[in-house]
């Protein structure tokens, strides 16, 4: 079993609460818009990090993180990108990846809107963790914690951070 922290849209911002959660998880997955390499470096010093780059990220972040990540952890196949859409409204090119790769879990960022929903048509859990940074229109900073147990995604928790 692996404990995973999922976050996005930090926009160069990390605070002690994010650091505390990162250090208490086996892995941290970042769905893009890191802001700068300091966020990547600091999270990497606290936990194993996987991520994708977002639309605001420069070449330094893009050198460390691809646009699309597909990986398996335990027996759970994960597909992650920054701008991918939502169930019933996925971007066409991203939906092609979902259909061909058949992930158990799909993660996107970008919207700053927290969403955890099961896509019955494409048979996967979709998570957009909202935004953990302080820049943007969101009123509440959010992240999501999950546990991966074989191919099962368990104990999902929404984490609300102070603005």
C-alpha positions as CSV (number, residue, x, y, z in Angstrom):
1,X,0.0,0.0,0.0
2,X,1.2,3.5,-0.9
3,X,0.0,6.8,0.5
4,X,-0.1,9.5,-2.2
5,X,-0.5,13.3,-2.0
6,X,-1.9,14.8,-5.1
7,X,-1.6,18.6,-5.7
8,X,-1.5,21.1,-8.6
9,X,-1.2,24.7,-9.4
10,X,1.3,25.7,-6.6
11,X,2.4,28.7,-8.8
12,X,5.8,28.9,-6.9
13,X,4.2,28.7,-3.5
14,X,4.9,26.1,-0.8
15,X,4.0,26.6,2.9
16,X,4.7,24.5,6.0
17,X,1.3,22.7,5.7
18,X,2.1,21.5,2.2
19,X,5.6,20.4,3.4
20,X,4.1,18.6,6.4
21,X,1.7,16.6,4.2
22,X,4.4,15.9,1.6
23,X,6.7,14.4,4.2
24,X,4.0,12.2,5.6
25,X,3.2,10.5,2.2
26,X,5.1,7.9,0.2
27,X,4.8,9.9,-3.0
28,X,3.7,13.3,-4.1
29,X,2.1,13.7,-7.5
30,X,2.0,17.3,-9.0
31,X,-0.4,17.9,-11.9
32,X,1.4,21.0,-13.2
33,X,1.8,24.7,-12.9
34,X,4.7,24.3,-10.4
35,X,5.8,27.8,-11.0
36,X,9.5,27.2,-10.6
37,X,12.1,24.4,-9.8
38,X,12.3,25.4,-6.1
39,X,8.9,23.8,-5.6
40,X,10.0,20.6,-7.4
41,X,13.3,20.5,-5.5
42,X,11.8,21.0,-2.1
43,X,9.0,18.5,-2.6
44,X,11.7,16.0,-3.9
45,X,13.6,16.5,-0.7
46,X,10.5,15.4,1.3
47,X,9.1,12.5,-0.7
48,X,9.3,10.7,-4.0
49,X,7.8,13.1,-6.7
50,X,6.1,12.5,-10.0
51,X,4.7,15.3,-12.0
52,X,3.8,16.9,-15.3
53,X,4.4,20.4,-16.5
54,X,1.7,23.0,-16.8
55,X,1.0,25.9,-19.1
56,X,2.9,28.5,-16.9
57,X,6.0,26.2,-16.4
58,X,9.3,27.1,-18.0
59,X,11.9,24.9,-19.6
60,X,13.5,24.1,-16.2
61,X,10.3,22.3,-15.0
62,X,9.6,20.9,-18.5
63,X,13.1,19.3,-18.5
64,X,12.2,17.4,-15.3
65,X,8.5,16.7,-16.0
66,X,6.7,15.5,-19.2
67,X,3.4,16.8,-20.5
68,X,1.8,13.4,-19.9
69,X,2.7,10.8,-17.4
70,X,1.4,7.2,-17.5
71,X,2.8,4.8,-14.9
72,X,1.7,1.9,-12.7
73,X,2.0,1.9,-8.9
74,X,1.3,-1.3,-7.2
75,X,-1.3,-2.6,-9.7
76,X,-3.0,0.8,-10.4
77,X,-2.4,2.4,-13.7
78,X,-2.3,6.2,-13.5
79,X,-2.6,8.8,-16.3
80,X,-1.8,12.4,-15.5
81,X,-1.6,15.7,-17.4
82,X,-2.2,19.4,-16.6
83,X,-4.9,20.4,-19.1
84,X,-7.0,17.4,-19.9
85,X,-10.6,18.3,-19.1
86,X,-13.2,16.3,-17.1
87,X,-15.3,13.2,-17.6
88,X,-17.7,13.8,-20.6
89,X,-15.6,16.9,-21.5
90,X,-12.0,15.5,-21.9
91,X,-9.8,17.2,-24.5
92,X,-10.0,14.9,-27.6
93,X,-6.2,14.1,-27.7
94,X,-6.2,13.3,-24.0
95,X,-9.3,11.2,-24.3
96,X,-7.5,9.1,-26.9
97,X,-4.8,8.4,-24.3
98,X,-7.5,7.4,-21.8
99,X,-9.1,5.0,-24.2
100,X,-5.9,3.4,-25.3
101,X,-4.2,3.2,-21.9
102,X,-7.3,2.3,-19.8
103,X,-6.0,3.8,-16.5
104,X,-7.7,3.2,-13.2
105,X,-6.9,6.8,-12.1
106,X,-6.8,10.0,-14.2
107,X,-5.4,13.2,-12.7
108,X,-5.6,16.7,-14.2
109,X,-5.0,20.2,-12.9
110,X,-5.3,23.7,-14.4
111,X,-8.9,24.6,-13.5
112,X,-8.2,25.4,-9.8
113,X,-11.5,23.5,-9.1
114,X,-11.4,20.5,-6.9
115,X,-13.2,17.5,-8.4
116,X,-13.2,13.8,-7.5
117,X,-15.6,11.8,-9.6
118,X,-15.9,8.3,-11.1
119,X,-16.2,8.2,-14.9
120,X,-18.6,5.3,-15.4
121,X,-18.3,5.4,-19.2
122,X,-14.4,5.2,-19.3
123,X,-14.2,3.3,-16.0
124,X,-11.7,5.3,-14.0
125,X,-11.6,7.6,-11.0
126,X,-10.9,11.2,-12.1
127,X,-9.2,13.6,-9.6
128,X,-8.4,17.3,-10.1
129,X,-6.9,18.3,-6.7
130,X,-7.8,22.0,-7.2
131,X,-5.0,24.5,-6.4
132,X,-2.6,24.4,-3.5
133,X,-1.0,27.8,-4.3
134,X,-2.2,31.3,-3.4
135,X,-2.5,32.7,-6.9
136,X,-5.8,32.3,-8.8
137,X,-9.5,32.8,-8.3
138,X,-10.0,29.8,-6.0
139,X,-11.3,30.6,-2.5
140,X,-9.9,27.5,-0.8
141,X,-6.5,25.9,-1.4
142,X,-6.9,22.1,-1.8
143,X,-5.0,18.9,-2.2
144,X,-6.1,15.2,-2.2
145,X,-4.7,12.3,-0.3
146,X,-5.3,8.7,-1.4
147,X,-4.0,5.2,-0.7
148,X,-3.2,2.8,-3.5
149,X,-3.7,-0.8,-2.5
150,X,-3.0,-3.1,-5.4
151,X,-5.3,-1.8,-8.1
152,X,-7.7,-0.2,-5.6
153,X,-7.8,3.5,-4.7
154,X,-8.8,3.9,-1.1
155,X,-9.3,6.3,1.7
156,X,-9.5,9.4,-0.5
157,X,-9.4,12.6,1.6
158,X,-9.7,16.2,0.6
159,X,-7.3,18.5,2.3
160,X,-8.3,22.1,2.7
161,X,-5.4,24.6,3.4
162,X,-5.7,28.1,4.7
163,X,-5.7,30.8,2.0
